[in-house]
């Protein structure tokens, strides 16, 4: 298989930072282009880092050339300051980045969304994520992978008090979530990354995967098809 180039946008967040080592270990990519707001400190052979404040995609549009795009952007209402600003980061930015990548020859896109994402949701966070998904679907890439994890586990570079409490609770609750409730199980960010890498390969189409399926795919306990994950 010919080695490809991966582009990662949102590399300093939890999932993005854990995805990059998985990309490098996979042996599937000859190059990994990282586009982020600040330096990641990653300097492995074959990696290229572009720093941008994302105020204009035109700043790095010329670098959006490759094969697979991984979008791991996201923020909180506290950090964004308002729902309007959060919409720009969680909804508009991924779509603009995807458009630039498709124009640069990228064929396949994987994006981190959220469990419960729906453009019809009354919850602003889930609505924003759902609207982002809808817009990406309209772009019709050769393959679109939408990862919908529940609470993400792993060490963030920034401290989020509410999330820290949630993680402690989920360590206790996770084993109790069975049957239809499995989709609410917390998942480690590295497992989300592993699953995205697996899912973006193979046949064209669209795949939507929740926490439980992402976990099984990452661990090799589940093969997948578009029919089983849609």
PyMOL commands that place a pseudoatom at each C-alpha (Angstrom):
pseudoatom trace, name=CA, resn=UNK, resi=1, chain=A, elem=C, hetatm=0, pos=[0.000, 0.000, 0.000]
pseudoatom trace, name=CA, resn=UNK, resi=2, chain=A, elem=C, hetatm=0, pos=[1.343, 3.413, -0.958]
pseudoatom trace, name=CA, resn=UNK, resi=3, chain=A, elem=C, hetatm=0, pos=[2.049, 5.590, 2.080]
pseudoatom trace, name=CA, resn=UNK, resi=4, chain=A, elem=C, hetatm=0, pos=[-0.119, 8.673, 2.255]
pseudoatom trace, name=CA, resn=UNK, resi=5, chain=A, elem=C, hetatm=0, pos=[-0.078, 12.127, 3.823]
pseudoatom trace, name=CA, resn=UNK, resi=6, chain=A, elem=C, hetatm=0, pos=[-2.341, 12.906, 6.771]
pseudoatom trace, name=CA, resn=UNK, resi=7, chain=A, elem=C, hetatm=0, pos=[-3.380, 16.385, 7.842]
pseudoatom trace, name=CA, resn=UNK, resi=8, chain=A, elem=C, hetatm=0, pos=[-4.381, 16.977, 11.453]
pseudoatom trace, name=CA, resn=UNK, resi=9, chain=A, elem=C, hetatm=0, pos=[-6.238, 20.139, 12.450]
pseudoatom trace, name=CA, resn=UNK, resi=10, chain=A, elem=C, hetatm=0, pos=[-6.684, 20.674, 16.186]
pseudoatom trace, name=CA, resn=UNK, resi=11, chain=A, elem=C, hetatm=0, pos=[-3.534, 18.895, 17.308]
pseudoatom trace, name=CA, resn=UNK, resi=12, chain=A, elem=C, hetatm=0, pos=[-3.168, 20.456, 20.749]
pseudoatom trace, name=CA, resn=UNK, resi=13, chain=A, elem=C, hetatm=0, pos=[-6.474, 19.196, 22.137]
pseudoatom trace, name=CA, resn=UNK, resi=14, chain=A, elem=C, hetatm=0, pos=[-6.908, 15.863, 23.884]
pseudoatom trace, name=CA, resn=UNK, resi=15, chain=A, elem=C, hetatm=0, pos=[-7.882, 13.719, 20.897]
pseudoatom trace, name=CA, resn=UNK, resi=16, chain=A, elem=C, hetatm=0, pos=[-5.614, 15.483, 18.404]
pseudoatom trace, name=CA, resn=UNK, resi=17, chain=A, elem=C, hetatm=0, pos=[-2.537, 15.196, 20.612]
pseudoatom trace, name=CA, resn=UNK, resi=18, chain=A, elem=C, hetatm=0, pos=[-3.165, 11.475, 21.122]
pseudoatom trace, name=CA, resn=UNK, resi=19, chain=A, elem=C, hetatm=0, pos=[-4.059, 10.866, 17.463]
pseudoatom trace, name=CA, resn=UNK, resi=20, chain=A, elem=C, hetatm=0, pos=[-0.698, 12.003, 16.076]
pseudoatom trace, name=CA, resn=UNK, resi=21, chain=A, elem=C, hetatm=0, pos=[1.416, 9.285, 17.770]
pseudoatom trace, name=CA, resn=UNK, resi=22, chain=A, elem=C, hetatm=0, pos=[-1.099, 6.706, 16.494]
pseudoatom trace, name=CA, resn=UNK, resi=23, chain=A, elem=C, hetatm=0, pos=[-0.763, 8.049, 12.943]
pseudoatom trace, name=CA, resn=UNK, resi=24, chain=A, elem=C, hetatm=0, pos=[3.029, 7.814, 13.151]
pseudoatom trace, name=CA, resn=UNK, resi=25, chain=A, elem=C, hetatm=0, pos=[2.910, 4.274, 14.563]
pseudoatom trace, name=CA, resn=UNK, resi=26, chain=A, elem=C, hetatm=0, pos=[0.391, 3.039, 11.992]
pseudoatom trace, name=CA, resn=UNK, resi=27, chain=A, elem=C, hetatm=0, pos=[2.874, 2.897, 9.103]
pseudoatom trace, name=CA, resn=UNK, resi=28, chain=A, elem=C, hetatm=0, pos=[0.116, 4.116, 6.800]
pseudoatom trace, name=CA, resn=UNK, resi=29, chain=A, elem=C, hetatm=0, pos=[1.468, 7.632, 6.338]
pseudoatom trace, name=CA, resn=UNK, resi=30, chain=A, elem=C, hetatm=0, pos=[4.757, 8.904, 4.951]
pseudoatom trace, name=CA, resn=UNK, resi=31, chain=A, elem=C, hetatm=0, pos=[3.980, 12.388, 6.224]
pseudoatom trace, name=CA, resn=UNK, resi=32, chain=A, elem=C, hetatm=0, pos=[1.833, 14.054, 8.874]
pseudoatom trace, name=CA, resn=UNK, resi=33, chain=A, elem=C, hetatm=0, pos=[1.055, 17.747, 8.522]
pseudoatom trace, name=CA, resn=UNK, resi=34, chain=A, elem=C, hetatm=0, pos=[-0.023, 19.360, 11.796]
pseudoatom trace, name=CA, resn=UNK, resi=35, chain=A, elem=C, hetatm=0, pos=[-1.988, 22.612, 11.806]
pseudoatom trace, name=CA, resn=UNK, resi=36, chain=A, elem=C, hetatm=0, pos=[-2.523, 24.067, 15.278]
pseudoatom trace, name=CA, resn=UNK, resi=37, chain=A, elem=C, hetatm=0, pos=[-2.768, 27.271, 17.289]
pseudoatom trace, name=CA, resn=UNK, resi=38, chain=A, elem=C, hetatm=0, pos=[0.478, 26.657, 19.157]
pseudoatom trace, name=CA, resn=UNK, resi=39, chain=A, elem=C, hetatm=0, pos=[3.530, 24.438, 18.909]
pseudoatom trace, name=CA, resn=UNK, resi=40, chain=A, elem=C, hetatm=0, pos=[2.960, 20.815, 19.810]
pseudoatom trace, name=CA, resn=UNK, resi=41, chain=A, elem=C, hetatm=0, pos=[6.583, 19.910, 20.426]
pseudoatom trace, name=CA, resn=UNK, resi=42, chain=A, elem=C, hetatm=0, pos=[6.267, 17.004, 17.987]
pseudoatom trace, name=CA, resn=UNK, resi=43, chain=A, elem=C, hetatm=0, pos=[9.298, 16.714, 15.731]
pseudoatom trace, name=CA, resn=UNK, resi=44, chain=A, elem=C, hetatm=0, pos=[9.271, 13.172, 14.364]
pseudoatom trace, name=CA, resn=UNK, resi=45, chain=A, elem=C, hetatm=0, pos=[10.682, 12.573, 10.860]
pseudoatom trace, name=CA, resn=UNK, resi=46, chain=A, elem=C, hetatm=0, pos=[7.989, 13.168, 8.266]
pseudoatom trace, name=CA, resn=UNK, resi=47, chain=A, elem=C, hetatm=0, pos=[6.026, 15.676, 10.351]
pseudoatom trace, name=CA, resn=UNK, resi=48, chain=A, elem=C, hetatm=0, pos=[5.462, 19.297, 9.423]
pseudoatom trace, name=CA, resn=UNK, resi=49, chain=A, elem=C, hetatm=0, pos=[3.911, 21.841, 11.772]
pseudoatom trace, name=CA, resn=UNK, resi=50, chain=A, elem=C, hetatm=0, pos=[2.025, 24.969, 10.711]
pseudoatom trace, name=CA, resn=UNK, resi=51, chain=A, elem=C, hetatm=0, pos=[1.012, 27.465, 13.387]
pseudoatom trace, name=CA, resn=UNK, resi=52, chain=A, elem=C, hetatm=0, pos=[-2.176, 29.478, 12.792]
pseudoatom trace, name=CA, resn=UNK, resi=53, chain=A, elem=C, hetatm=0, pos=[-4.723, 31.346, 14.875]
pseudoatom trace, name=CA, resn=UNK, resi=54, chain=A, elem=C, hetatm=0, pos=[-7.370, 30.116, 12.391]
pseudoatom trace, name=CA, resn=UNK, resi=55, chain=A, elem=C, hetatm=0, pos=[-8.638, 33.644, 11.817]
pseudoatom trace, name=CA, resn=UNK, resi=56, chain=A, elem=C, hetatm=0, pos=[-8.404, 32.892, 8.103]
pseudoatom trace, name=CA, resn=UNK, resi=57, chain=A, elem=C, hetatm=0, pos=[-8.127, 29.495, 6.455]
pseudoatom trace, name=CA, resn=UNK, resi=58, chain=A, elem=C, hetatm=0, pos=[-6.409, 31.260, 3.546]
pseudoatom trace, name=CA, resn=UNK, resi=59, chain=A, elem=C, hetatm=0, pos=[-3.309, 31.485, 5.762]
pseudoatom trace, name=CA, resn=UNK, resi=60, chain=A, elem=C, hetatm=0, pos=[-2.682, 27.774, 5.419]
pseudoatom trace, name=CA, resn=UNK, resi=61, chain=A, elem=C, hetatm=0, pos=[-4.923, 26.740, 2.508]
pseudoatom trace, name=CA, resn=UNK, resi=62, chain=A, elem=C, hetatm=0, pos=[-1.832, 26.063, 0.391]
pseudoatom trace, name=CA, resn=UNK, resi=63, chain=A, elem=C, hetatm=0, pos=[-0.742, 23.448, 2.922]
pseudoatom trace, name=CA, resn=UNK, resi=64, chain=A, elem=C, hetatm=0, pos=[-4.038, 21.539, 2.770]
pseudoatom trace, name=CA, resn=UNK, resi=65, chain=A, elem=C, hetatm=0, pos=[-2.684, 19.043, 0.279]
pseudoatom trace, name=CA, resn=UNK, resi=66, chain=A, elem=C, hetatm=0, pos=[-2.685, 15.382, 1.177]
pseudoatom trace, name=CA, resn=UNK, resi=67, chain=A, elem=C, hetatm=0, pos=[-4.840, 12.288, 1.314]
pseudoatom trace, name=CA, resn=UNK, resi=68, chain=A, elem=C, hetatm=0, pos=[-6.657, 12.124, 4.651]
pseudoatom trace, name=CA, resn=UNK, resi=69, chain=A, elem=C, hetatm=0, pos=[-7.852, 14.971, 6.878]
pseudoatom trace, name=CA, resn=UNK, resi=70, chain=A, elem=C, hetatm=0, pos=[-8.418, 14.499, 10.606]
pseudoatom trace, name=CA, resn=UNK, resi=71, chain=A, elem=C, hetatm=0, pos=[-10.401, 17.285, 12.302]
pseudoatom trace, name=CA, resn=UNK, resi=72, chain=A, elem=C, hetatm=0, pos=[-10.096, 17.356, 16.097]
pseudoatom trace, name=CA, resn=UNK, resi=73, chain=A, elem=C, hetatm=0, pos=[-11.080, 20.945, 16.849]
pseudoatom trace, name=CA, resn=UNK, resi=74, chain=A, elem=C, hetatm=0, pos=[-13.299, 21.864, 19.777]
pseudoatom trace, name=CA, resn=UNK, resi=75, chain=A, elem=C, hetatm=0, pos=[-13.741, 24.241, 22.668]
pseudoatom trace, name=CA, resn=UNK, resi=76, chain=A, elem=C, hetatm=0, pos=[-15.915, 24.979, 25.701]
pseudoatom trace, name=CA, resn=UNK, resi=77, chain=A, elem=C, hetatm=0, pos=[-18.416, 27.777, 26.265]
pseudoatom trace, name=CA, resn=UNK, resi=78, chain=A, elem=C, hetatm=0, pos=[-16.168, 29.128, 29.038]
pseudoatom trace, name=CA, resn=UNK, resi=79, chain=A, elem=C, hetatm=0, pos=[-13.147, 29.292, 26.764]
pseudoatom trace, name=CA, resn=UNK, resi=80, chain=A, elem=C, hetatm=0, pos=[-15.070, 30.571, 23.730]
pseudoatom trace, name=CA, resn=UNK, resi=81, chain=A, elem=C, hetatm=0, pos=[-16.902, 33.222, 25.742]
pseudoatom trace, name=CA, resn=UNK, resi=82, chain=A, elem=C, hetatm=0, pos=[-20.240, 32.891, 23.971]
pseudoatom trace, name=CA, resn=UNK, resi=83, chain=A, elem=C, hetatm=0, pos=[-22.370, 30.502, 21.944]
pseudoatom trace, name=CA, resn=UNK, resi=84, chain=A, elem=C, hetatm=0, pos=[-21.668, 32.607, 18.842]
pseudoatom trace, name=CA, resn=UNK, resi=85, chain=A, elem=C, hetatm=0, pos=[-17.911, 32.191, 19.252]
pseudoatom trace, name=CA, resn=UNK, resi=86, chain=A, elem=C, hetatm=0, pos=[-18.340, 28.519, 19.985]
pseudoatom trace, name=CA, resn=UNK, resi=87, chain=A, elem=C, hetatm=0, pos=[-20.264, 28.145, 16.719]
pseudoatom trace, name=CA, resn=UNK, resi=88, chain=A, elem=C, hetatm=0, pos=[-17.316, 29.623, 14.843]
pseudoatom trace, name=CA, resn=UNK, resi=89, chain=A, elem=C, hetatm=0, pos=[-14.903, 27.111, 16.366]
pseudoatom trace, name=CA, resn=UNK, resi=90, chain=A, elem=C, hetatm=0, pos=[-16.992, 23.946, 16.652]
pseudoatom trace, name=CA, resn=UNK, resi=91, chain=A, elem=C, hetatm=0, pos=[-19.194, 24.338, 13.563]
pseudoatom trace, name=CA, resn=UNK, resi=92, chain=A, elem=C, hetatm=0, pos=[-17.773, 26.805, 11.045]
pseudoatom trace, name=CA, resn=UNK, resi=93, chain=A, elem=C, hetatm=0, pos=[-14.039, 26.102, 11.338]
pseudoatom trace, name=CA, resn=UNK, resi=94, chain=A, elem=C, hetatm=0, pos=[-14.236, 22.343, 10.587]
pseudoatom trace, name=CA, resn=UNK, resi=95, chain=A, elem=C, hetatm=0, pos=[-16.351, 23.047, 7.506]
pseudoatom trace, name=CA, resn=UNK, resi=96, chain=A, elem=C, hetatm=0, pos=[-13.976, 25.731, 6.197]
pseudoatom trace, name=CA, resn=UNK, resi=97, chain=A, elem=C, hetatm=0, pos=[-10.992, 23.468, 6.812]
pseudoatom trace, name=CA, resn=UNK, resi=98, chain=A, elem=C, hetatm=0, pos=[-12.708, 20.572, 5.032]
pseudoatom trace, name=CA, resn=UNK, resi=99, chain=A, elem=C, hetatm=0, pos=[-13.514, 22.740, 2.001]
pseudoatom trace, name=CA, resn=UNK, resi=100, chain=A, elem=C, hetatm=0, pos=[-9.876, 23.867, 1.753]
pseudoatom trace, name=CA, resn=UNK, resi=101, chain=A, elem=C, hetatm=0, pos=[-8.650, 20.285, 2.075]
pseudoatom trace, name=CA, resn=UNK, resi=102, chain=A, elem=C, hetatm=0, pos=[-11.005, 18.973, -0.609]
pseudoatom trace, name=CA, resn=UNK, resi=103, chain=A, elem=C, hetatm=0, pos=[-9.854, 21.767, -2.908]
pseudoatom trace, name=CA, resn=UNK, resi=104, chain=A, elem=C, hetatm=0, pos=[-6.276, 20.656, -2.200]
pseudoatom trace, name=CA, resn=UNK, resi=105, chain=A, elem=C, hetatm=0, pos=[-6.944, 17.096, -3.285]
pseudoatom trace, name=CA, resn=UNK, resi=106, chain=A, elem=C, hetatm=0, pos=[-7.842, 15.438, 0.027]
pseudoatom trace, name=CA, resn=UNK, resi=107, chain=A, elem=C, hetatm=0, pos=[-10.378, 12.651, -0.528]
pseudoatom trace, name=CA, resn=UNK, resi=108, chain=A, elem=C, hetatm=0, pos=[-11.194, 11.415, 2.966]
pseudoatom trace, name=CA, resn=UNK, resi=109, chain=A, elem=C, hetatm=0, pos=[-12.148, 13.169, 6.182]
pseudoatom trace, name=CA, resn=UNK, resi=110, chain=A, elem=C, hetatm=0, pos=[-12.513, 12.001, 9.776]
pseudoatom trace, name=CA, resn=UNK, resi=111, chain=A, elem=C, hetatm=0, pos=[-13.944, 14.353, 12.389]
pseudoatom trace, name=CA, resn=UNK, resi=112, chain=A, elem=C, hetatm=0, pos=[-14.486, 14.217, 16.141]
pseudoatom trace, name=CA, resn=UNK, resi=113, chain=A, elem=C, hetatm=0, pos=[-18.076, 15.138, 17.021]
pseudoatom trace, name=CA, resn=UNK, resi=114, chain=A, elem=C, hetatm=0, pos=[-20.056, 14.151, 20.114]
pseudoatom trace, name=CA, resn=UNK, resi=115, chain=A, elem=C, hetatm=0, pos=[-22.526, 11.576, 21.316]
pseudoatom trace, name=CA, resn=UNK, resi=116, chain=A, elem=C, hetatm=0, pos=[-26.033, 12.940, 20.833]
pseudoatom trace, name=CA, resn=UNK, resi=117, chain=A, elem=C, hetatm=0, pos=[-25.028, 15.420, 18.125]
pseudoatom trace, name=CA, resn=UNK, resi=118, chain=A, elem=C, hetatm=0, pos=[-28.070, 16.635, 16.193]
pseudoatom trace, name=CA, resn=UNK, resi=119, chain=A, elem=C, hetatm=0, pos=[-28.890, 19.858, 14.376]
pseudoatom trace, name=CA, resn=UNK, resi=120, chain=A, elem=C, hetatm=0, pos=[-32.372, 19.598, 15.908]
pseudoatom trace, name=CA, resn=UNK, resi=121, chain=A, elem=C, hetatm=0, pos=[-31.162, 19.373, 19.503]
pseudoatom trace, name=CA, resn=UNK, resi=122, chain=A, elem=C, hetatm=0, pos=[-32.268, 21.975, 22.053]
pseudoatom trace, name=CA, resn=UNK, resi=123, chain=A, elem=C, hetatm=0, pos=[-28.851, 21.697, 23.692]
pseudoatom trace, name=CA, resn=UNK, resi=124, chain=A, elem=C, hetatm=0, pos=[-26.594, 24.327, 22.091]
pseudoatom trace, name=CA, resn=UNK, resi=125, chain=A, elem=C, hetatm=0, pos=[-23.493, 22.110, 22.195]
pseudoatom trace, name=CA, resn=UNK, resi=126, chain=A, elem=C, hetatm=0, pos=[-25.173, 19.124, 20.546]
pseudoatom trace, name=CA, resn=UNK, resi=127, chain=A, elem=C, hetatm=0, pos=[-26.912, 21.411, 18.045]
pseudoatom trace, name=CA, resn=UNK, resi=128, chain=A, elem=C, hetatm=0, pos=[-23.608, 22.979, 16.998]
pseudoatom trace, name=CA, resn=UNK, resi=129, chain=A, elem=C, hetatm=0, pos=[-21.979, 19.586, 16.556]
pseudoatom trace, name=CA, resn=UNK, resi=130, chain=A, elem=C, hetatm=0, pos=[-24.972, 18.338, 14.583]
pseudoatom trace, name=CA, resn=UNK, resi=131, chain=A, elem=C, hetatm=0, pos=[-24.934, 21.353, 12.282]
pseudoatom trace, name=CA, resn=UNK, resi=132, chain=A, elem=C, hetatm=0, pos=[-21.220, 20.784, 11.696]
pseudoatom trace, name=CA, resn=UNK, resi=133, chain=A, elem=C, hetatm=0, pos=[-21.892, 17.167, 10.742]
pseudoatom trace, name=CA, resn=UNK, resi=134, chain=A, elem=C, hetatm=0, pos=[-24.687, 18.171, 8.361]
pseudoatom trace, name=CA, resn=UNK, resi=135, chain=A, elem=C, hetatm=0, pos=[-22.439, 20.645, 6.548]
pseudoatom trace, name=CA, resn=UNK, resi=136, chain=A, elem=C, hetatm=0, pos=[-19.621, 18.119, 6.177]
pseudoatom trace, name=CA, resn=UNK, resi=137, chain=A, elem=C, hetatm=0, pos=[-22.034, 15.558, 4.758]
pseudoatom trace, name=CA, resn=UNK, resi=138, chain=A, elem=C, hetatm=0, pos=[-23.123, 18.093, 2.131]
pseudoatom trace, name=CA, resn=UNK, resi=139, chain=A, elem=C, hetatm=0, pos=[-19.499, 18.359, 0.922]
pseudoatom trace, name=CA, resn=UNK, resi=140, chain=A, elem=C, hetatm=0, pos=[-19.660, 14.687, -0.162]
pseudoatom trace, name=CA, resn=UNK, resi=141, chain=A, elem=C, hetatm=0, pos=[-16.030, 13.628, 0.360]
pseudoatom trace, name=CA, resn=UNK, resi=142, chain=A, elem=C, hetatm=0, pos=[-15.060, 10.194, -0.926]
pseudoatom trace, name=CA, resn=UNK, resi=143, chain=A, elem=C, hetatm=0, pos=[-15.226, 9.002, 2.667]
pseudoatom trace, name=CA, resn=UNK, resi=144, chain=A, elem=C, hetatm=0, pos=[-16.493, 10.704, 5.820]
pseudoatom trace, name=CA, resn=UNK, resi=145, chain=A, elem=C, hetatm=0, pos=[-15.946, 9.281, 9.288]
pseudoatom trace, name=CA, resn=UNK, resi=146, chain=A, elem=C, hetatm=0, pos=[-17.896, 10.922, 12.101]
pseudoatom trace, name=CA, resn=UNK, resi=147, chain=A, elem=C, hetatm=0, pos=[-16.682, 9.839, 15.533]
pseudoatom trace, name=CA, resn=UNK, resi=148, chain=A, elem=C, hetatm=0, pos=[-19.228, 10.470, 18.289]
pseudoatom trace, name=CA, resn=UNK, resi=149, chain=A, elem=C, hetatm=0, pos=[-17.460, 9.691, 21.560]
pseudoatom trace, name=CA, resn=UNK, resi=150, chain=A, elem=C, hetatm=0, pos=[-18.984, 10.092, 24.985]
pseudoatom trace, name=CA, resn=UNK, resi=151, chain=A, elem=C, hetatm=0, pos=[-16.776, 11.603, 27.717]
pseudoatom trace, name=CA, resn=UNK, resi=152, chain=A, elem=C, hetatm=0, pos=[-13.123, 11.569, 26.667]
pseudoatom trace, name=CA, resn=UNK, resi=153, chain=A, elem=C, hetatm=0, pos=[-10.498, 10.131, 28.999]
pseudoatom trace, name=CA, resn=UNK, resi=154, chain=A, elem=C, hetatm=0, pos=[-6.831, 11.101, 28.955]
pseudoatom trace, name=CA, resn=UNK, resi=155, chain=A, elem=C, hetatm=0, pos=[-4.597, 13.896, 30.183]
pseudoatom trace, name=CA, resn=UNK, resi=156, chain=A, elem=C, hetatm=0, pos=[-5.371, 17.347, 28.846]
pseudoatom trace, name=CA, resn=UNK, resi=157, chain=A, elem=C, hetatm=0, pos=[-2.803, 20.119, 28.842]
pseudoatom trace, name=CA, resn=UNK, resi=158, chain=A, elem=C, hetatm=0, pos=[-5.469, 22.404, 30.254]
pseudoatom trace, name=CA, resn=UNK, resi=159, chain=A, elem=C, hetatm=0, pos=[-7.417, 21.686, 33.428]
pseudoatom trace, name=CA, resn=UNK, resi=160, chain=A, elem=C, hetatm=0, pos=[-11.217, 21.497, 33.264]
pseudoatom trace, name=CA, resn=UNK, resi=161, chain=A, elem=C, hetatm=0, pos=[-12.704, 21.153, 36.751]
pseudoatom trace, name=CA, resn=UNK, resi=162, chain=A, elem=C, hetatm=0, pos=[-16.100, 19.859, 35.619]
pseudoatom trace, name=CA, resn=UNK, resi=163, chain=A, elem=C, hetatm=0, pos=[-14.487, 17.314, 33.329]
pseudoatom trace, name=CA, resn=UNK, resi=164, chain=A, elem=C, hetatm=0, pos=[-12.161, 16.103, 36.097]
pseudoatom trace, name=CA, resn=UNK, resi=165, chain=A, elem=C, hetatm=0, pos=[-15.162, 15.372, 38.309]
pseudoatom trace, name=CA, resn=UNK, resi=166, chain=A, elem=C, hetatm=0, pos=[-16.958, 13.684, 35.412]
pseudoatom trace, name=CA, resn=UNK, resi=167, chain=A, elem=C, hetatm=0, pos=[-13.983, 11.430, 34.704]
pseudoatom trace, name=CA, resn=UNK, resi=168, chain=A, elem=C, hetatm=0, pos=[-13.825, 10.315, 38.327]
pseudoatom trace, name=CA, resn=UNK, resi=169, chain=A, elem=C, hetatm=0, pos=[-17.532, 9.454, 38.254]
pseudoatom trace, name=CA, resn=UNK, resi=170, chain=A, elem=C, hetatm=0, pos=[-17.276, 7.655, 34.908]
pseudoatom trace, name=CA, resn=UNK, resi=171, chain=A, elem=C, hetatm=0, pos=[-14.531, 5.346, 36.181]
pseudoatom trace, name=CA, resn=UNK, resi=172, chain=A, elem=C, hetatm=0, pos=[-17.101, 4.008, 38.618]
pseudoatom trace, name=CA, resn=UNK, resi=173, chain=A, elem=C, hetatm=0, pos=[-20.128, 4.140, 36.336]
pseudoatom trace, name=CA, resn=UNK, resi=174, chain=A, elem=C, hetatm=0, pos=[-18.518, 2.844, 33.111]
pseudoatom trace, name=CA, resn=UNK, resi=175, chain=A, elem=C, hetatm=0, pos=[-18.678, -0.893, 33.999]
pseudoatom trace, name=CA, resn=UNK, resi=176, chain=A, elem=C, hetatm=0, pos=[-22.352, -0.510, 34.915]
pseudoatom trace, name=CA, resn=UNK, resi=177, chain=A, elem=C, hetatm=0, pos=[-23.330, 0.823, 31.502]
pseudoatom trace, name=CA, resn=UNK, resi=178, chain=A, elem=C, hetatm=0, pos=[-24.540, -2.217, 29.559]
pseudoatom trace, name=CA, resn=UNK, resi=179, chain=A, elem=C, hetatm=0, pos=[-26.839, -2.951, 26.641]
pseudoatom trace, name=CA, resn=UNK, resi=180, chain=A, elem=C, hetatm=0, pos=[-28.144, 0.196, 25.008]
pseudoatom trace, name=CA, resn=UNK, resi=181, chain=A, elem=C, hetatm=0, pos=[-26.300, 2.279, 27.613]
pseudoatom trace, name=CA, resn=UNK, resi=182, chain=A, elem=C, hetatm=0, pos=[-22.885, 1.152, 26.358]
pseudoatom trace, name=CA, resn=UNK, resi=183, chain=A, elem=C, hetatm=0, pos=[-22.788, 4.082, 23.974]
pseudoatom trace, name=CA, resn=UNK, resi=184, chain=A, elem=C, hetatm=0, pos=[-22.486, 6.396, 26.984]
pseudoatom trace, name=CA, resn=UNK, resi=185, chain=A, elem=C, hetatm=0, pos=[-19.290, 4.783, 28.241]
pseudoatom trace, name=CA, resn=UNK, resi=186, chain=A, elem=C, hetatm=0, pos=[-16.317, 7.108, 28.503]
pseudoatom trace, name=CA, resn=UNK, resi=187, chain=A, elem=C, hetatm=0, pos=[-13.507, 6.370, 26.051]
pseudoatom trace, name=CA, resn=UNK, resi=188, chain=A, elem=C, hetatm=0, pos=[-9.812, 7.195, 26.018]
pseudoatom trace, name=CA, resn=UNK, resi=189, chain=A, elem=C, hetatm=0, pos=[-8.785, 9.760, 23.431]
pseudoatom trace, name=CA, resn=UNK, resi=190, chain=A, elem=C, hetatm=0, pos=[-6.107, 7.452, 22.013]
pseudoatom trace, name=CA, resn=UNK, resi=191, chain=A, elem=C, hetatm=0, pos=[-8.778, 4.829, 21.278]
pseudoatom trace, name=CA, resn=UNK, resi=192, chain=A, elem=C, hetatm=0, pos=[-10.827, 7.410, 19.386]
pseudoatom trace, name=CA, resn=UNK, resi=193, chain=A, elem=C, hetatm=0, pos=[-7.716, 8.168, 17.341]
pseudoatom trace, name=CA, resn=UNK, resi=194, chain=A, elem=C, hetatm=0, pos=[-6.976, 4.491, 16.649]
pseudoatom trace, name=CA, resn=UNK, resi=195, chain=A, elem=C, hetatm=0, pos=[-10.543, 3.870, 15.509]
pseudoatom trace, name=CA, resn=UNK, resi=196, chain=A, elem=C, hetatm=0, pos=[-10.571, 6.924, 13.234]
pseudoatom trace, name=CA, resn=UNK, resi=197, chain=A, elem=C, hetatm=0, pos=[-7.407, 5.706, 11.508]
pseudoatom trace, name=CA, resn=UNK, resi=198, chain=A, elem=C, hetatm=0, pos=[-8.953, 2.284, 10.910]
pseudoatom trace, name=CA, resn=UNK, resi=199, chain=A, elem=C, hetatm=0, pos=[-12.306, 3.647, 9.764]
pseudoatom trace, name=CA, resn=UNK, resi=200, chain=A, elem=C, hetatm=0, pos=[-10.911, 6.157, 7.275]
pseudoatom trace, name=CA, resn=UNK, resi=201, chain=A, elem=C, hetatm=0, pos=[-9.319, 3.313, 5.294]
pseudoatom trace, name=CA, resn=UNK, resi=202, chain=A, elem=C, hetatm=0, pos=[-11.214, 0.885, 3.082]
pseudoatom trace, name=CA, resn=UNK, resi=203, chain=A, elem=C, hetatm=0, pos=[-14.295, 1.379, 0.977]
pseudoatom trace, name=CA, resn=UNK, resi=204, chain=A, elem=C, hetatm=0, pos=[-15.786, 4.825, 0.251]
pseudoatom trace, name=CA, resn=UNK, resi=205, chain=A, elem=C, hetatm=0, pos=[-18.904, 6.071, 2.025]
pseudoatom trace, name=CA, resn=UNK, resi=206, chain=A, elem=C, hetatm=0, pos=[-19.941, 7.551, 5.345]
pseudoatom trace, name=CA, resn=UNK, resi=207, chain=A, elem=C, hetatm=0, pos=[-19.566, 6.034, 8.792]
pseudoatom trace, name=CA, resn=UNK, resi=208, chain=A, elem=C, hetatm=0, pos=[-20.939, 7.310, 12.113]
pseudoatom trace, name=CA, resn=UNK, resi=209, chain=A, elem=C, hetatm=0, pos=[-19.508, 5.542, 15.157]
pseudoatom trace, name=CA, resn=UNK, resi=210, chain=A, elem=C, hetatm=0, pos=[-20.303, 5.989, 18.842]
pseudoatom trace, name=CA, resn=UNK, resi=211, chain=A, elem=C, hetatm=0, pos=[-18.115, 5.324, 21.888]
pseudoatom trace, name=CA, resn=UNK, resi=212, chain=A, elem=C, hetatm=0, pos=[-18.834, 1.615, 22.217]
pseudoatom trace, name=CA, resn=UNK, resi=213, chain=A, elem=C, hetatm=0, pos=[-18.121, 0.866, 18.560]
pseudoatom trace, name=CA, resn=UNK, resi=214, chain=A, elem=C, hetatm=0, pos=[-15.040, 3.111, 18.561]
pseudoatom trace, name=CA, resn=UNK, resi=215, chain=A, elem=C, hetatm=0, pos=[-13.711, 1.206, 21.564]
pseudoatom trace, name=CA, resn=UNK, resi=216, chain=A, elem=C, hetatm=0, pos=[-14.312, -2.191, 19.964]
pseudoatom trace, name=CA, resn=UNK, resi=217, chain=A, elem=C, hetatm=0, pos=[-12.734, -1.143, 16.665]
pseudoatom trace, name=CA, resn=UNK, resi=218, chain=A, elem=C, hetatm=0, pos=[-9.681, 0.335, 18.385]
pseudoatom trace, name=CA, resn=UNK, resi=219, chain=A, elem=C, hetatm=0, pos=[-9.121, -2.876, 20.345]
pseudoatom trace, name=CA, resn=UNK, resi=220, chain=A, elem=C, hetatm=0, pos=[-9.672, -5.122, 17.335]
pseudoatom trace, name=CA, resn=UNK, resi=221, chain=A, elem=C, hetatm=0, pos=[-12.752, -6.721, 18.892]
pseudoatom trace, name=CA, resn=UNK, resi=222, chain=A, elem=C, hetatm=0, pos=[-15.027, -5.550, 16.088]
pseudoatom trace, name=CA, resn=UNK, resi=223, chain=A, elem=C, hetatm=0, pos=[-14.821, -5.464, 12.331]
pseudoatom trace, name=CA, resn=UNK, resi=224, chain=A, elem=C, hetatm=0, pos=[-17.107, -2.944, 10.697]
pseudoatom trace, name=CA, resn=UNK, resi=225, chain=A, elem=C, hetatm=0, pos=[-19.249, -2.216, 7.708]
pseudoatom trace, name=CA, resn=UNK, resi=226, chain=A, elem=C, hetatm=0, pos=[-21.100, 0.890, 6.672]
pseudoatom trace, name=CA, resn=UNK, resi=227, chain=A, elem=C, hetatm=0, pos=[-24.383, -0.872, 7.346]
pseudoatom trace, name=CA, resn=UNK, resi=228, chain=A, elem=C, hetatm=0, pos=[-23.566, -1.776, 10.977]
pseudoatom trace, name=CA, resn=UNK, resi=229, chain=A, elem=C, hetatm=0, pos=[-22.270, 1.644, 11.969]
pseudoatom trace, name=CA, resn=UNK, resi=230, chain=A, elem=C, hetatm=0, pos=[-24.656, 4.015, 10.193]
for i in range(1, 230): cmd.bond("trace and resi %d" % i, "trace and resi %d" % (i + 1))
show_as sticks, trace
zoom trace
